[in-house]
Amino acid sequence: MILSTVLALVLYGGPFAAIPTCLLVFLISFRLWAFTIKPILNPNEPKELPYWIPSHALEFVKNGDGVITRAQKYFKNQREPFALTVGGQKLYFVSSPDDTVALYRNSATLSVDKVVYDVTNIFGVSKASCDKFYEAPESRDADLAAQAIDMNNADLKPLAHLNMIFWKEQLVPGPRYNEMLAKVSASISSQVHKLSGRYTRSTEKDGSKIVSLLELTREVLIDAVLRAFFGDSLMELNPNVIDDSMQFDKESWKLWYKVAGARSMLQAKQRLLETTQTWLSLPEERREGACDLVKRLIVTERAVHFPEKDIAEMMSIVIFATNTNTYKAAFWALAHLVEDPQLLQRLRSGEVAAAAKLDESEYLQFLADSCPLLTSLFAESLRVYTNSHSKMIPVNARVMVPYRQMHMHDVVWGDSQVFDAERFERNPKMLSSTSLRPFGGGHTYCPGRFLAKAEVLILITRLLSLYDIEKIDDKGFPQADLGTPVAGLMGPLDGEDVLLKLTPRLHS
């Protein structure tokens, strides 16, 4: 049919048909070569989702999850690697658990350094500083970063690799993590007792308060983490730093995809930069409340002569990296919880009641080790709401692991589209399934996973212990923003929220 149309245009269309005819012939020839002949000649290469217009770029940015789902259906859901062309680059997608495990284990070809370098540079850190970041010292005498913090760097690792150690020592359970967690817990508990943030819509005569769930989870958790990382001085310098952080987070994909004209995103990023620059200029005693990680980052970057502007950009990255996902997990967990009164009551009379009887150190350990239902609720929130754009892993080509597609695989999860808060309680082994990757894996395994879980569980247990919780609006369940290509967890669509009535419980 197509061939006969082309011949008709050539033979009878006249001179004015020449240009569109040539274009049509070119497109048909291109599609025939790229998506029929070439795959036959290269049977071991991943097949590419066919397209007519130049690449899948616009569709991928607008709704990446939809493009990936369409590709998997096109390839009959065989879960084999496939490719998309986006913005002139071919991206390879791996969604089967076995292929993902092999990718993470293939340390000979997997290099996180290139992605970290690129992200850091795109964020605004100069190329000169990025080069220094990965420049290994030639000797111990030349190892200025390690000398500055009195660290034994026997392998002469570059500062970028030392940074990975700093992050793990701060965020993986141990002395530094325990100190930070205690601060986060105290801050969350204090805020939940007061409920005095901007998320409060009104206060009733009986002492109950009407609150926005989205704003409550966002303000309480981000405030707690910012104070734990930077001390109180950062919030004192810029009380709107949470708003600036959220405005940038909402549109940050425009930075990574280099979208032109992203004025509001760039303005929010600039406000973050100005805040961190001012904070860095404070006397050291004013920054005393900062955690060890932040202190070590500053000292080592100054030791290798990073410009202050680049150090401020690195601090902005810390703000961005530590606050983009956890509040979303808390929002979705609580949004589902208030829709299920039986589940809520089971939690309140069980794990929440048991936790309330413990002192602080026992309480935090109890949340980490002895709360299968809360852990299941948290894990299910991550499973259902992880975005398809979660990780990009550089090997010899650019490889993406679309975790949402793994999390929505019916062969693994059965009723994968259903939010089941008890799923992982019934089958705890699924928590270590290779099909569950909310925090990545291998060299990209997020060290913040312990703190993220703790934040969400602390917030839920404190709220359920202190308040009776009732959903008061008659809107349906909030819709997730499937379109925006954010990394990590999806938030709700604009305007989607849950209004709650929180009434103090008599015993509290």
C-alpha positions in Angstrom: 0.0 0.0 0.0 2.7 2.5 1.0 4.9 1.5 -2.0 2.0 2.0 -4.4 1.4 5.4 -3.0 5.0 6.4 -3.4 5.0 5.2 -7.0 1.9 7.1 -7.8 3.4 10.3 -6.4 6.5 9.9 -8.4 4.7 9.1 -11.7 1.8 11.4 -11.5 2.4 14.0 -8.8 4.2 16.5 -11.0 7.2 18.6 -10.0 5.5 20.0 -6.8 5.3 16.5 -5.4 9.1 15.9 -5.7 10.1 17.3 -2.2 7.4 15.5 -0.1 7.9 12.4 -2.3 11.6 12.3 -1.6 11.0 12.9 2.1 8.5 10.1 2.2 10.9 7.7 0.4 13.7 8.7 2.8 11.5 8.1 5.9 10.3 4.7 4.6 13.9 3.7 3.7 15.2 4.8 7.1 12.5 2.9 9.0 13.0 -0.2 6.9 16.8 -0.1 7.5 16.8 0.9 11.1 13.9 -1.3 12.5 13.8 -4.3 10.1 17.1 -4.9 8.3 19.5 -3.8 10.9 18.0 -5.9 13.7 18.3 -9.0 11.4 21.9 -8.2 10.7 22.7 -7.6 14.4 20.5 -10.1 16.3 22.5 -9.8 19.6 21.8 -6.1 20.0 18.8 -4.8 21.9 15.9 -3.9 19.5 14.8 -0.3 19.2 11.3 1.0 19.5 10.5 2.3 16.0 9.6 5.9 15.3 8.7 8.1 12.3 9.7 11.6 13.6 13.3 12.2 14.7 13.6 10.3 18.0 11.3 9.8 21.0 12.7 12.9 22.8 9.5 15.0 23.1 7.3 12.0 24.1 9.9 10.7 26.6 10.2 14.1 28.4 6.5 14.5 28.4 5.6 11.0 29.6 8.6 8.7 30.0 6.7 6.1 31.8 4.2 5.9 29.0 6.9 5.5 26.4 8.6 2.7 28.3 5.3 0.9 28.9 4.5 1.2 25.1 7.9 -0.2 24.3 7.4 -3.2 26.5 4.0 -3.9 25.0 5.5 -3.5 21.5 8.1 -6.1 22.4 5.4 -8.4 23.9 6.5 -7.8 27.5 9.4 -10.2 27.1 11.5 -8.1 29.5 14.5 -8.1 27.2 16.7 -5.0 26.9 15.5 -2.5 24.4 16.5 0.9 23.1 15.0 4.4 22.5 16.6 7.3 20.7 16.2 10.5 22.8 17.8 13.8 21.7 20.2 12.1 19.3 21.4 9.6 22.0 20.5 6.0 22.1 19.4 4.9 25.6 19.3 1.2 26.5 16.7 0.1 29.0 17.1 -3.0 31.3 14.0 -4.1 33.2 14.4 -7.8 33.9 15.7 -8.6 37.4 18.4 -10.9 36.1 19.8 -8.3 33.6 19.7 -5.6 36.3 21.7 -7.8 38.7 24.2 -8.6 36.0 24.5 -4.9 35.2 25.2 -4.0 38.8 27.7 -6.8 39.3 29.6 -5.9 36.1 32.1 -3.7 37.9 34.5 -4.0 35.0 32.3 -2.0 32.7 30.1 0.0 35.2 31.4 3.4 36.1 29.4 5.7 38.3 32.1 8.4 38.0 31.0 9.6 34.6 27.4 10.2 35.7 28.5 11.9 39.0 30.9 14.1 37.0 28.3 15.1 34.5 25.6 15.8 37.0 27.9 17.8 39.2 29.0 19.9 36.2 25.5 20.4 34.9 24.4 21.5 38.3 26.9 24.4 38.1 30.2 23.2 39.5 33.0 24.3 37.2 34.8 21.8 35.0 38.1 22.7 36.7 36.7 21.7 40.1 35.1 18.6 38.6 38.5 17.6 37.3 40.1 18.1 40.7 37.3 16.1 42.2 38.5 13.0 40.3 42.2 13.7 40.3 44.0 11.1 42.5 46.9 12.5 44.6 50.3 11.3 43.4 51.6 10.7 47.0 50.5 11.0 50.6 52.4 14.3 50.8 50.3 15.6 47.9 47.0 14.3 49.4 45.7 17.7 50.7 42.2 16.5 51.2 43.1 13.6 53.5 45.6 15.7 55.4 43.0 18.3 56.1 40.8 15.9 58.0 43.6 13.6 59.3 42.4 10.7 57.3 44.4 7.7 56.2 44.0 7.5 52.5 46.4 4.6 51.8 45.0 3.9 48.3 45.3 7.6 47.3 41.7 7.8 46.3 40.5 11.0 44.6 38.3 13.3 46.6 35.2 12.0 44.7 35.8 8.5 46.1 36.5 9.9 49.6 33.1 11.6 49.4 31.4 8.3 48.9 33.1 7.1 52.1 31.9 10.3 53.9 28.3 9.8 52.8 28.3 6.1 53.9 29.8 6.9 57.3 27.2 9.5 57.8 24.1 7.7 56.6 24.8 4.0 57.2 24.0 2.9 60.8 26.9 3.7 63.1 28.0 6.5 65.5 27.5 9.4 63.0 24.2 8.0 61.7 22.9 7.5 65.2 23.7 11.0 66.2 22.0 12.4 63.1 18.9 10.1 63.5 18.5 11.3 67.1 18.4 14.9 65.9 15.9 14.1 63.1 13.7 12.2 65.5 13.6 14.9 68.0 12.8 17.5 65.4 10.0 15.5 63.9 8.5 14.7 67.3 8.6 18.4 68.3 6.9 19.5 65.1 4.2 16.8 65.3 3.4 17.9 68.9 3.1 21.5 67.9 1.5 21.3 64.4 2.2 25.0 64.0 3.5 25.0 60.4 2.0 26.6 57.3 0.4 23.3 56.5 -2.3 24.0 59.2 -5.4 25.3 57.6 -7.5 26.0 60.7 -7.8 25.1 64.4 -11.2 23.9 65.8 -12.6 24.6 69.3 -11.9 21.1 70.4 -8.2 21.6 69.6 -8.3 19.6 66.4 -6.5 21.0 63.4 -7.2 20.8 59.6 -3.9 20.2 57.8 -2.7 19.6 54.3 -1.0 16.2 54.2 1.3 17.1 51.3 2.5 20.3 53.0 2.8 18.6 56.4 5.0 15.8 55.2 7.1 18.1 53.1 7.7 20.8 55.8 8.2 18.5 58.8 10.6 16.1 57.1 12.6 18.6 55.1 12.9 20.9 58.1 14.2 18.1 60.3 16.8 16.9 57.7 18.0 20.4 56.9 18.6 21.1 60.6 20.3 17.7 61.0 22.7 18.4 58.1 23.3 22.1 58.4 22.3 23.1 61.9 19.7 25.8 62.6 21.7 28.6 61.0 20.7 27.7 57.4 17.0 27.9 58.2 17.6 31.2 60.1 19.4 32.7 57.1 16.6 31.7 54.7 13.3 30.7 56.2 12.1 30.0 52.7 14.8 27.5 51.8 12.2 24.7 51.8 10.1 26.5 49.3 13.1 27.2 47.1 14.2 23.6 47.4 10.8 22.4 46.4 10.5 24.8 43.5 13.8 23.6 42.1 13.0 20.0 42.7 9.7 20.3 40.9 11.4 21.5 37.7 14.9 20.1 38.2 14.4 17.7 35.2 14.6 20.8 33.0 18.2 21.2 34.2 19.2 17.6 33.4 17.5 17.7 30.0 18.8 21.2 29.3 15.4 22.7 28.5 15.7 26.3 27.3 13.8 29.1 29.0 13.4 27.3 32.4 13.3 30.7 34.2 11.5 29.7 37.4 13.7 26.6 37.9 16.9 28.7 37.4 15.6 31.4 39.8 14.9 28.8 42.5 18.3 27.2 42.0 20.0 30.7 42.2 18.2 31.4 45.5 19.5 28.1 46.9 23.0 29.0 45.7 22.8 32.4 47.4 21.7 30.8 50.6 24.5 28.3 50.7 27.1 31.0 49.7 25.9 33.2 52.6 25.9 30.2 55.0 29.5 29.3 54.0 30.6 32.9 54.7 29.4 32.6 58.3 32.0 32.3 61.1 32.7 28.6 61.8 31.0 28.8 65.2 27.8 29.8 63.6 27.9 26.6 61.5 28.8 24.4 64.5 25.5 22.5 64.2 26.4 21.0 60.9 26.9 17.2 60.7 30.3 15.6 60.1 29.5 14.9 56.5 29.0 18.6 55.6 32.0 19.7 57.7 34.2 17.2 55.9 32.9 18.1 52.5 33.7 21.8 53.1 37.2 21.2 54.7 38.3 18.8 51.9 37.0 20.9 49.1 38.7 24.0 50.4 41.9 22.0 50.9 42.1 21.2 47.2 41.3 24.8 46.4 37.7 24.7 45.1 36.3 28.2 44.6 33.8 29.2 47.2 31.1 29.3 44.6 31.7 25.7 43.6 31.6 24.6 47.3 28.3 26.4 47.6 27.0 24.5 44.5 28.1 21.3 46.2 26.1 22.3 49.3 23.1 23.0 47.2 23.5 19.4 45.8 23.4 18.1 49.3 20.1 20.0 50.0 18.7 18.7 46.7 19.8 15.1 47.2 18.6 14.7 50.7 15.1 16.1 50.4 13.6 15.2 47.0 12.0 11.8 47.8 11.3 11.0 51.5 8.4 13.3 52.0 6.7 11.8 48.9 7.0 8.3 50.4 5.5 9.6 53.7 2.7 11.3 51.7 1.7 8.2 49.8 1.9 5.9 52.8 -0.3 8.2 54.9 -2.7 8.9 52.0 -3.3 5.1 51.7 -3.4 4.6 55.4 -6.3 7.1 56.0 -8.3 5.3 53.2 -8.1 2.0 55.2 -9.5 2.5 58.8 -8.9 -1.2 59.7 -5.3 -1.0 58.7 -4.8 2.3 60.6 -6.4 0.8 63.7 -4.2 -2.3 63.4 -1.1 -0.2 63.2 -2.2 2.0 66.1 -3.0 -0.8 68.5 0.0 -2.9 67.5 3.4 -1.5 66.4 2.5 2.2 67.2 1.4 1.4 70.7 4.4 -0.8 71.4 6.8 1.9 70.1 5.2 4.6 72.3 6.2 2.7 75.5 9.9 2.7 74.7 12.6 5.3 75.5 14.2 7.1 72.5 17.1 4.8 71.7 14.9 1.7 72.1 12.2 3.4 70.0 14.5 4.1 67.1 15.9 0.5 67.1 12.4 -0.9 67.3 11.4 1.0 64.2 14.4 -0.3 62.4 14.1 -4.0 63.4 10.6 -4.9 64.7 7.9 -3.2 62.7 7.0 -5.5 59.8 3.7 -3.8 59.0 5.1 -0.3 59.0 8.1 -1.5 56.9 5.6 -3.2 54.5 3.6 0.1 54.2 6.8 2.0 53.5 8.1 -0.5 51.0 4.8 -0.7 49.1 4.8 3.1 48.8 8.3 2.9 47.2 7.2 0.0 44.9 4.2 1.7 43.5 5.4 5.3 43.3 9.0 4.9 42.1 9.4 6.8 38.8 10.7 5.2 35.5 13.4 7.8 35.3 15.1 6.6 38.5 18.7 5.7 37.5 20.9 6.1 34.5 24.0 3.9 34.6 26.9 4.5 32.3 28.5 1.5 30.7 29.8 1.4 27.2 26.5 3.0 26.3 23.9 4.9 28.4 21.8 2.4 30.2 18.7 3.2 32.2 17.0 0.9 34.7 13.3 1.9 34.7 12.5 0.7 38.2 8.8 1.4 38.0 8.5 -1.2 35.2 10.2 -3.8 37.4 7.9 -2.8 40.3 4.8 -3.2 38.1 5.6 -6.7 36.7 2.6 -8.9 37.3 4.7 -12.1 37.0 6.6 -11.0 40.1 4.0 -9.1 42.1 0.7 -10.6 40.9 -1.7 -7.7 41.4 1.1 -5.2 40.8 -1.3 -2.3 40.1 -3.0 -2.7 43.6 -1.5 -0.9 46.6 -1.3 -3.6 49.3 0.1 -2.3 52.5 0.5 -5.8 53.9 2.2 -7.3 50.9 5.7 -7.3 52.4 4.5 -8.3 55.8 3.0 -11.5 54.4 6.2 -12.2 52.4 9.2 -10.4 54.0 11.5 -12.1 51.5 10.1 -9.8 48.8 11.9 -6.9 50.5 15.2 -8.3 49.2 13.7 -9.3 45.8 15.9 -8.3 42.8 12.6 -6.9 41.3 12.5 -4.2 44.1 14.9 -1.4 43.4 13.7 1.8 44.9 17.2 2.7 46.1 19.2 1.4 43.2 21.8 -1.2 43.6 25.5 -2.0 43.2 27.7 1.1 43.2 24.6 3.3 43.0 22.9 1.8 46.1 21.6 4.9 48.0 23.2 5.2 51.5 20.3 7.3 52.5 17.9 4.4 52.5 18.1 3.9 56.3 17.4 7.5 57.2 14.6 7.7 54.6 12.8 4.7 56.2 13.4 6.0 59.7 12.0 9.5 58.8 8.7 8.1 57.4 8.2 5.6 60.3 8.9 8.2 62.9 6.4 10.6 61.4 3.7 7.9 61.1 4.1 6.6 64.6 4.1 10.0 66.2 1.0 11.1 64.3 -0.9 7.9 65.0 0.1 8.0 68.7 -0.9 11.6 69.3 -3.9 12.2 67.0 -7.1 10.6 65.7 -6.8 11.1 62.0 -9.7 11.6 59.7 -9.9 12.5 56.0 -12.3 15.4 55.6 -12.5 16.2 51.9 -14.7 14.1 49.5 -12.1 14.2 46.7 -11.0 10.9 45.3 -7.5 9.4 46.0 -4.8 11.8 44.8 -3.4 11.0 41.3 0.3 10.5 40.9 2.3 12.7 38.4 3.3 10.0 35.9 4.5 12.6 33.3 7.2 14.7 34.9 10.5 12.9 34.5 11.8 13.3 38.0 14.4 11.0 39.6 13.2 8.8 42.4 9.6 9.0 43.6 6.6 10.6 41.9 4.7 13.2 43.7 1.0 13.9 43.3 -0.3 16.0 40.4 -0.6 19.8 41.0 -3.7 20.4 43.1 -3.9 16.8 44.3 -3.7 16.7 48.1 -5.4 15.2 51.1 -7.0 17.4 53.9 -6.8 15.7 57.3 -8.5 16.5 60.6 -6.0 15.7 63.5 -7.7 15.5 66.9 -5.5 15.1 70.0 -6.0 11.7 71.6 -7.1 11.9 75.2 -4.2 9.8 76.6 -1.6 12.0 74.9 
